[in-house]
Amino acid sequence: MKVETTKLDGVVIVTPARHGDNRGFFSETFSTNAMGQAGLPSKFVQDNLSRSANKGTVRGLHCQAPPHAQAKLVRCLRGAILDVAVDVRHGSPTYGDWVAVELSDDNGSALLVPEGYLHGFITLTDDVDVFYKCSDHYAPETEMSVRFDDPDIGIEWGMPSDQTTLSGKDAEAGSLSAFATPFGLDGGPRTS
């Protein structure tokens, strides 16, 4: 397993080895042992699968507030996405900064998004399946979101906003400047 750091603390790219032959390949996509040896969190309690039919579908930017904050391990099983994490930890020197990583069925990589970060993605192809592990169960009463095209964040999605498809809820998301972060610097609950 290859682990690459990003400019954001704790946000890493995880690429498992692929062992191929004339039949295709085999890859161990998740192992608590390998994650633990790499010093990465490995306690996940829920797996999710989303399917998007069209290129330009945006999902995000989302998080869940403590006590149900979620770390996510995100992988694209079919097609390709630009996967994004935004730091929203109170007091972080990188607050509001973001990283974007292309995840695809070809590269087999996953993005680990810790608690304390917003998460979202845009589909780069039609017919996309995204699979992700979560460290806590879905708790709709703790959901929070920020608009994907907030100019204060300035994410480069690779296509104009008017060519994207959003859910009604994502279209109504607020700005980062109006976001009252519930996260402390460690990704846990904010205490001040």
NORKA-V917172 format. One record per helix or strand of 2 or more residues. SS is the DSSP state (@ for helix, = for strand). FROM is the first residue (numbers start at 1). TO is the last residue. If there is no record, write none. Layout:
BEGIN
ss = <SS:SS>
from = <FROM:FROM>
to = <TO:TO>
END
This chain:
BEGIN
ss = <=:=:=:=:@:=:=:=:=:=:=:=:=:@:=:@:@>
from = <2:12:19:24:32:46:57:72:80:98:109:117:128:140:143:161:168>
to = <5:15:21:26:37:52:64:78:87:104:113:123:134:142:146:163:171>
END
